[in-house]
Each structure stands twice: as C-alpha cells, then as structure tokens.
Amino acid sequence: MTTIIPTTTSTPTSTPTSTPATVHTILRADGFSCPSCVAKIEKQIGRLAGVSAVTVFFATARIEIDHDPAVVSTDALIAAVGKAGYTARLAAF
C-alpha cells in the first residue's frame, strides 16, 4: 500500500523593485566651436551618477539628458557642462 502525502509548494513572493524615475532634460549650450565639443560635454555629463543617457547635437547646441532627478539635479548637469568649458541653460523647448 502506498501512502500519498500532499505537499504544498510555495512560490516566493517577489517584492516590487522600485525603478528610478527618469526624466528627460534638454539644455542649450553656448560656446560650441567644433564637433569635438560634443565628446567633451558627453563625457562630463555621462560621468555623473544617475545619468542614463546623454546626446549632444552640435548643429543646434542642444543637449538631451535622461537622468534620475533624485540622484543628479539639473543644476549639477549645468555645472558638468561648465566643467567641460561651456555654459548651458535649460531649454525653453
């Protein structure tokens, strides 16, 4: 005679992981004189914690940044552009 003992299988409950809130910030920069400016700015901003993407458009002096505002502020982004040797401000559009 075989005895069957029922077993319960528990599935691990997953705790919700909070994903950081990413915002898209657009800056305008002044002082671009050559395409190498793009690499300098992207490097400085890309080093900041909380920045997930940065793209600099030479022709329009536009800097687009995806970042976590809880980790890096807009002021810190502008300061990073300043550290690269250029001035920046928030874009109106």
Residue pairs with C-beta under 8 A, 6 or more apart in sequence:
20 50
20 68
20 70
20 71
21 68
21 69
21 70
22 52
22 66
22 67
22 68
23 66
23 67
23 68
23 69
24 64
24 65
24 66
25 64
25 65
25 66
25 67
25 74
25 77
25 90
26 62
26 63
26 64
26 65
26 90
26 91
26 93
27 62
27 63
27 65
27 77
27 78
27 81
27 88
27 89
27 90
27 91
28 61
28 62
28 63
28 88
28 89
28 90
28 91
29 41
29 56
29 61
29 62
29 63
29 81
29 86
29 87
29 88
30 61
30 86
30 87
30 88
31 37
31 85
31 86
31 87
32 58
32 61
32 86
35 58
37 56
37 58
37 84
37 86
38 56
38 57
38 58
40 84
40 85
41 54
41 56
41 63
41 80
41 81
41 84
41 86
42 54
42 55
42 56
43 84
44 80
44 81
44 83
44 84
45 51
45 54
45 63
45 65
45 77
45 80
45 81
46 54
47 80
48 67
48 72
48 76
48 77
48 80
49 71
49 72
50 67
50 68
50 69
50 70
50 71
50 72
51 65
51 66
51 67
51 72
51 77
52 66
52 67
52 68
53 64
53 65
53 66
54 63
54 64
54 65
54 66
55 63
55 64
55 65
56 62
56 63
56 64
57 63
57 64
62 91
63 81
63 88
65 77
67 77
74 90
77 88
78 88
78 89
78 90
81 87
81 88
82 88
